[in-house]
Amino acid sequence: MLLSTGVVFAMACWFSATAIIPELTRDWDLTQSQASWLTNAVQLGFVLGALASSLVNLPDLMPLPRLITVSACGAALANAVLLIEPGWTAALIARFVTGMALAGIYPPAMKLMATWFSRGRGLAMGVLIGALTLGSSMPHLFRAASEGLDWRMVVILSSLGAALSAAIFGFLVREGPHAFGRAVFDPRRALVIFRNRGVLLANLGYFGHMWELYAMWAWFLAFATAAERGGVGPFGSPSLFAFLVVASGAVGCVLGGLLSDRIGRCLTTAGMMAVSGACALLIGFAFDGPAWLLAFVAVIWGISIVGDSAQFSAAVTELADPRFVGTALTLQVSIGFALTVLTIWIMPHIAAALGGWRWAFLVLLPGPVVGAWAMLRLRGLPEARKLAGGKG
């Protein structure tokens, strides 16, 4: 519980700038491209931080609570730079540093959670990614709750959350009884990991999942705002709508964990991606309402789009060399997040080319299609017997 709570507070920094893009665009006179890079800078920083961490095997060398504590402090400070309105270039650097700091929280927290569970690991990881999902949605809630107030309130609250996370990991959290052991420095392990056929397919499933996930999270507020302008506005405001859609993923993560431990990682992830892909296809048809239909499709999408996320990580902890689980997880997420840079960047261009946001999310559909295929392929291999206690 403490571990998950710490992750919720730390992840509030991820979309703190994204949630206030309309205000920053107005006050800082940003172009659409500049505004989108305030989100993408976090993704790039995360990728670089995760890659650097995996190449030196940092999550397998440094005590995990200490690594996460230092990283949460860094995220809080970098996020708070927005309060001084440093200009777009300096803000971009600050968002990049925020992403690098978050790379020292998310992958190590997954390994840390795994040290507490030898059985039921799928549910445990699902709860953790649910915490990440809830934390990522918090800036939208902060903005909805402080509507009419200064945008700085969103930044202040998210920075305070990261500082509280540092205190939780620094003073209250420790590694569990099922620690994986310490590794020696060996950068070659980062490449050897991909020679494992099972890990490779689990990673391919994860990459398909990531093609869809963060682009939807980053741009759903824009989609909801466009729908409201067209007369369809579920839940009263686009910010509250975006919060509820992203936050609903926490339910999906717990559900995915329960299903994964019961029917297997492969079927659970493939099923979730089938549902999320269908929602990416259908949400354009619901754009014109009625409002209940748009809300229904969006919330189901929010639940399913991240409900499988933890299970790719759980699969890697079961398939990879136990001495280098931290490195394998960090490398997995670094490549996955590199894909999100492309999809986040391309979405507003697709929307502009199509004359609006209604059909823009169709570009995300190939991700869950490829990801579902990879996980079903993995299910047919002998390696699948290592997953979820033999359930595949």
Disulfide bonds with the S-S distance in Angstrom:
none
